[in-house]
Amino acid sequence: MAQTAILGAGVMGETLLSGLVRAGRRVDDLLVGEKRPERAKELEERYGVTVVSNIEATRKAETLALVVKPQDMGDLLDEIAPELRPGQLVVSLAAGITTAFIESRVPSGVAVVRVMPNTPALVDEGMAAIAPGSHCDDHHLAEAEELMGSTGRVLRVPERQMDAVTAISGSGPAYIFFVVESMIEAGVHLGLPRATATDLVVQTVVGSAKMLRETGTHPAVLREQVTSPGGTTAAALRELEIHKVRAAFLAAMEAARDRSRSLAEGS
């Protein structure tokens, strides 16, 4: 198998590395580009992977996963561009960085795929959306799909939808954590010990998500199944509607979409 290099060994870079190893990718087919000696040693000891410079990784690998902060992408591309060659695949996991931005800084013929991952990839339940650049074919998309599939589910989307994807699944875990935090605080307010409230809320969220995925039933139908006429759930949902929670979610995700759009324009 052709070598794959991960450039950037932060949290998401290591998440991708560990996911690939758990998915059965041989460590001698993997390279990591990392400049910090102590971090390089840590990764070598933990995974048995070879850690090299970004330049060497670019020379040796057929697929490069760029897992750096958006503000660092320009410098990384400037560093590796002289070593890139037509036919290589560049997979970018940096939020707001367009394929056009990357293509303008790499040699013609280098395929580019843009990815929007999310943090549940840490537990192999990630949701990654991938979008092709202008020199990308089905083979390149399939390679990116396999890469990201090691940490969860993958969906192909047109790049014009990436700002909306960022607002929904990229930032989405934070909304869920915010709801969970709020429900736990409510439990404490209602007289439950914090540990009890936490157990109740977390398992309720996990179980509800599993019901959604495994039954394929529309969430409105599942909600109605819990909501007896004149009952406790109906009383609670009435308060959520009065406080316009549905509209607040829409406004929040529009704000995230707009911010993603402005970051992309800035790139």
Contacts in CASP RR format, 6 or more apart in sequence:
PFRMAT RR
TARGET T0000
AUTHOR 0000-0000-0000
METHOD contacts of the structure
MODEL  1
MAQTAILGAGVMGETLLSGLVRAGRRVDDLLVGEKRPERAKELEERYGVT
VVSNIEATRKAETLALVVKPQDMGDLLDEIAPELRPGQLVVSLAAGITTA
FIESRVPSGVAVVRVMPNTPALVDEGMAAIAPGSHCDDHHLAEAEELMGS
TGRVLRVPERQMDAVTAISGSGPAYIFFVVESMIEAGVHLGLPRATATDL
VVQTVVGSAKMLRETGTHPAVLREQVTSPGGTTAAALRELEIHKVRAAFL
AAMEAARDRSRSLAEGS
1 25 0 8 1.000
1 26 0 8 1.000
1 29 0 8 1.000
2 29 0 8 1.000
2 61 0 8 1.000
2 62 0 8 1.000
2 63 0 8 1.000
3 29 0 8 1.000
3 30 0 8 1.000
3 31 0 8 1.000
3 60 0 8 1.000
3 61 0 8 1.000
3 62 0 8 1.000
3 63 0 8 1.000
4 20 0 8 1.000
4 25 0 8 1.000
4 29 0 8 1.000
4 30 0 8 1.000
4 31 0 8 1.000
4 61 0 8 1.000
4 62 0 8 1.000
4 63 0 8 1.000
4 64 0 8 1.000
4 65 0 8 1.000
4 147 0 8 1.000
5 30 0 8 1.000
5 31 0 8 1.000
5 32 0 8 1.000
5 33 0 8 1.000
5 57 0 8 1.000
5 58 0 8 1.000
5 60 0 8 1.000
5 61 0 8 1.000
5 63 0 8 1.000
5 64 0 8 1.000
5 65 0 8 1.000
6 13 0 8 1.000
6 16 0 8 1.000
6 17 0 8 1.000
6 30 0 8 1.000
6 31 0 8 1.000
6 32 0 8 1.000
6 33 0 8 1.000
6 65 0 8 1.000
6 67 0 8 1.000
7 32 0 8 1.000
7 33 0 8 1.000
7 54 0 8 1.000
7 57 0 8 1.000
7 58 0 8 1.000
7 64 0 8 1.000
7 65 0 8 1.000
7 66 0 8 1.000
7 67 0 8 1.000
7 68 0 8 1.000
7 76 0 8 1.000
7 80 0 8 1.000
8 32 0 8 1.000
8 33 0 8 1.000
8 34 0 8 1.000
8 66 0 8 1.000
8 67 0 8 1.000
8 68 0 8 1.000
9 17 0 8 1.000
9 32 0 8 1.000
9 33 0 8 1.000
9 34 0 8 1.000
9 39 0 8 1.000
9 40 0 8 1.000
9 43 0 8 1.000
9 51 0 8 1.000
9 67 0 8 1.000
10 39 0 8 1.000
10 67 0 8 1.000
11 122 0 8 1.000
12 67 0 8 1.000
12 93 0 8 1.000
12 117 0 8 1.000
12 119 0 8 1.000
12 121 0 8 1.000
13 65 0 8 1.000
13 67 0 8 1.000
13 93 0 8 1.000
14 43 0 8 1.000
15 121 0 8 1.000
15 122 0 8 1.000
15 151 0 8 1.000
16 65 0 8 1.000
16 67 0 8 1.000
16 93 0 8 1.000
16 121 0 8 1.000
16 147 0 8 1.000
16 148 0 8 1.000
16 150 0 8 1.000
16 151 0 8 1.000
17 30 0 8 1.000
17 32 0 8 1.000
17 43 0 8 1.000
17 47 0 8 1.000
17 49 0 8 1.000
18 47 0 8 1.000
19 124 0 8 1.000
19 150 0 8 1.000
19 151 0 8 1.000
20 30 0 8 1.000
20 147 0 8 1.000
20 150 0 8 1.000
21 27 0 8 1.000
21 30 0 8 1.000
21 47 0 8 1.000
21 49 0 8 1.000
22 124 0 8 1.000
22 150 0 8 1.000
23 149 0 8 1.000
23 150 0 8 1.000
25 150 0 8 1.000
27 47 0 8 1.000
27 48 0 8 1.000
27 49 0 8 1.000
27 50 0 8 1.000
28 50 0 8 1.000
30 49 0 8 1.000
30 50 0 8 1.000
31 49 0 8 1.000
31 50 0 8 1.000
31 51 0 8 1.000
31 52 0 8 1.000
31 56 0 8 1.000
31 57 0 8 1.000
31 60 0 8 1.000
31 61 0 8 1.000
32 40 0 8 1.000
32 43 0 8 1.000
32 49 0 8 1.000
32 50 0 8 1.000
32 51 0 8 1.000
32 52 0 8 1.000
32 57 0 8 1.000
33 51 0 8 1.000
33 52 0 8 1.000
33 53 0 8 1.000
33 54 0 8 1.000
33 56 0 8 1.000
33 57 0 8 1.000
34 40 0 8 1.000
34 43 0 8 1.000
34 51 0 8 1.000
35 53 0 8 1.000
35 54 0 8 1.000
40 51 0 8 1.000
41 51 0 8 1.000
43 49 0 8 1.000
43 51 0 8 1.000
44 50 0 8 1.000
44 51 0 8 1.000
52 60 0 8 1.000
54 76 0 8 1.000
54 79 0 8 1.000
54 80 0 8 1.000
55 79 0 8 1.000
55 80 0 8 1.000
55 83 0 8 1.000
57 64 0 8 1.000
58 64 0 8 1.000
58 80 0 8 1.000
58 83 0 8 1.000
58 84 0 8 1.000
59 83 0 8 1.000
61 88 0 8 1.000
62 87 0 8 1.000
62 88 0 8 1.000
62 89 0 8 1.000
63 88 0 8 1.000
63 89 0 8 1.000
63 91 0 8 1.000
63 143 0 8 1.000
63 147 0 8 1.000
64 80 0 8 1.000
64 88 0 8 1.000
64 89 0 8 1.000
64 90 0 8 1.000
64 91 0 8 1.000
65 91 0 8 1.000
65 93 0 8 1.000
65 147 0 8 1.000
66 73 0 8 1.000
66 76 0 8 1.000
66 77 0 8 1.000
66 90 0 8 1.000
66 91 0 8 1.000
66 92 0 8 1.000
66 93 0 8 1.000
66 94 0 8 1.000
67 93 0 8 1.000
67 94 0 8 1.000
68 76 0 8 1.000
68 94 0 8 1.000
69 94 0 8 1.000
70 94 0 8 1.000
70 95 0 8 1.000
70 96 0 8 1.000
70 97 0 8 1.000
70 263 0 8 1.000
70 267 0 8 1.000
73 92 0 8 1.000
73 94 0 8 1.000
73 97 0 8 1.000
73 101 0 8 1.000
73 102 0 8 1.000
73 267 0 8 1.000
74 105 0 8 1.000
77 102 0 8 1.000
77 105 0 8 1.000
77 106 0 8 1.000
78 105 0 8 1.000
81 105 0 8 1.000
81 106 0 8 1.000
81 107 0 8 1.000
84 90 0 8 1.000
84 106 0 8 1.000
84 107 0 8 1.000
84 110 0 8 1.000
85 107 0 8 1.000
85 110 0 8 1.000
86 107 0 8 1.000
86 108 0 8 1.000
86 109 0 8 1.000
86 110 0 8 1.000
87 109 0 8 1.000
87 110 0 8 1.000
87 111 0 8 1.000
88 110 0 8 1.000
88 111 0 8 1.000
89 110 0 8 1.000
89 111 0 8 1.000
89 112 0 8 1.000
89 113 0 8 1.000
89 140 0 8 1.000
89 143 0 8 1.000
89 144 0 8 1.000
90 102 0 8 1.000
90 106 0 8 1.000
90 110 0 8 1.000
90 111 0 8 1.000
90 112 0 8 1.000
90 113 0 8 1.000
91 112 0 8 1.000
91 113 0 8 1.000
91 115 0 8 1.000
91 143 0 8 1.000
91 144 0 8 1.000
91 147 0 8 1.000
92 99 0 8 1.000
92 102 0 8 1.000
92 112 0 8 1.000
92 113 0 8 1.000
92 114 0 8 1.000
92 115 0 8 1.000
93 115 0 8 1.000
93 116 0 8 1.000
93 117 0 8 1.000
95 116 0 8 1.000
95 166 0 8 1.000
95 170 0 8 1.000
95 260 0 8 1.000
95 263 0 8 1.000
96 162 0 8 1.000
96 163 0 8 1.000
96 166 0 8 1.000
96 260 0 8 1.000
96 263 0 8 1.000
96 264 0 8 1.000
96 267 0 8 1.000
97 114 0 8 1.000
97 264 0 8 1.000
97 267 0 8 1.000
98 114 0 8 1.000
98 159 0 8 1.000
98 264 0 8 1.000
98 267 0 8 1.000
99 112 0 8 1.000
99 113 0 8 1.000
99 114 0 8 1.000
99 131 0 8 1.000
99 132 0 8 1.000
99 133 0 8 1.000
99 134 0 8 1.000
99 136 0 8 1.000
99 159 0 8 1.000
100 133 0 8 1.000
100 134 0 8 1.000
101 267 0 8 1.000
102 112 0 8 1.000
102 114 0 8 1.000
103 110 0 8 1.000
103 112 0 8 1.000
103 133 0 8 1.000
103 134 0 8 1.000
103 135 0 8 1.000
106 112 0 8 1.000
108 135 0 8 1.000
109 135 0 8 1.000
110 135 0 8 1.000
111 133 0 8 1.000
111 135 0 8 1.000
111 136 0 8 1.000
111 137 0 8 1.000
111 140 0 8 1.000
112 132 0 8 1.000
112 133 0 8 1.000
112 134 0 8 1.000
112 135 0 8 1.000
112 136 0 8 1.000
113 130 0 8 1.000
113 131 0 8 1.000
113 132 0 8 1.000
113 133 0 8 1.000
113 136 0 8 1.000
113 140 0 8 1.000
113 141 0 8 1.000
113 144 0 8 1.000
114 130 0 8 1.000
114 131 0 8 1.000
114 133 0 8 1.000
114 159 0 8 1.000
114 162 0 8 1.000
115 128 0 8 1.000
115 129 0 8 1.000
115 130 0 8 1.000
115 131 0 8 1.000
115 144 0 8 1.000
115 148 0 8 1.000
116 128 0 8 1.000
116 129 0 8 1.000
116 162 0 8 1.000
116 165 0 8 1.000
116 166 0 8 1.000
116 169 0 8 1.000
116 170 0 8 1.000
117 126 0 8 1.000
117 127 0 8 1.000
117 128 0 8 1.000
117 148 0 8 1.000
117 151 0 8 1.000
117 170 0 8 1.000
118 126 0 8 1.000
118 127 0 8 1.000
118 128 0 8 1.000
118 169 0 8 1.000
118 170 0 8 1.000
118 172 0 8 1.000
118 173 0 8 1.000
119 126 0 8 1.000
119 173 0 8 1.000
120 126 0 8 1.000
120 127 0 8 1.000
120 152 0 8 1.000
120 173 0 8 1.000
121 128 0 8 1.000
121 151 0 8 1.000
121 152 0 8 1.000
122 151 0 8 1.000
124 150 0 8 1.000
124 151 0 8 1.000
124 152 0 8 1.000
125 152 0 8 1.000
126 151 0 8 1.000
126 152 0 8 1.000
126 153 0 8 1.000
127 152 0 8 1.000
127 153 0 8 1.000
127 155 0 8 1.000
127 169 0 8 1.000
127 170 0 8 1.000
128 148 0 8 1.000
128 149 0 8 1.000
128 151 0 8 1.000
128 152 0 8 1.000
128 153 0 8 1.000
128 154 0 8 1.000
128 155 0 8 1.000
129 154 0 8 1.000
129 155 0 8 1.000
129 156 0 8 1.000
129 157 0 8 1.000
129 161 0 8 1.000
129 162 0 8 1.000
129 165 0 8 1.000
129 169 0 8 1.000
130 141 0 8 1.000
130 144 0 8 1.000
130 145 0 8 1.000
130 148 0 8 1.000
130 154 0 8 1.000
130 155 0 8 1.000
130 156 0 8 1.000
130 157 0 8 1.000
131 156 0 8 1.000
131 157 0 8 1.000
131 158 0 8 1.000
131 159 0 8 1.000
131 161 0 8 1.000
131 162 0 8 1.000
132 140 0 8 1.000
132 141 0 8 1.000
132 156 0 8 1.000
132 159 0 8 1.000
133 159 0 8 1.000
141 156 0 8 1.000
144 154 0 8 1.000
145 154 0 8 1.000
145 156 0 8 1.000
148 154 0 8 1.000
157 165 0 8 1.000
162 260 0 8 1.000
162 264 0 8 1.000
163 257 0 8 1.000
163 258 0 8 1.000
163 260 0 8 1.000
163 261 0 8 1.000
163 264 0 8 1.000
164 257 0 8 1.000
166 256 0 8 1.000
166 257 0 8 1.000
166 260 0 8 1.000
167 253 0 8 1.000
167 254 0 8 1.000
167 256 0 8 1.000
167 257 0 8 1.000
167 260 0 8 1.000
168 253 0 8 1.000
171 253 0 8 1.000
171 256 0 8 1.000
175 249 0 8 1.000
175 252 0 8 1.000
176 205 0 8 1.000
179 205 0 8 1.000
180 201 0 8 1.000
180 202 0 8 1.000
180 205 0 8 1.000
183 197 0 8 1.000
183 201 0 8 1.000
183 204 0 8 1.000
184 194 0 8 1.000
184 197 0 8 1.000
184 198 0 8 1.000
184 201 0 8 1.000
186 197 0 8 1.000
187 197 0 8 1.000
187 200 0 8 1.000
187 201 0 8 1.000
188 194 0 8 1.000
188 197 0 8 1.000
192 200 0 8 1.000
208 222 0 8 1.000
211 217 0 8 1.000
211 222 0 8 1.000
212 219 0 8 1.000
212 222 0 8 1.000
215 222 0 8 1.000
223 237 0 8 1.000
226 233 0 8 1.000
227 233 0 8 1.000
227 234 0 8 1.000
227 237 0 8 1.000
228 234 0 8 1.000
240 246 0 8 1.000
END
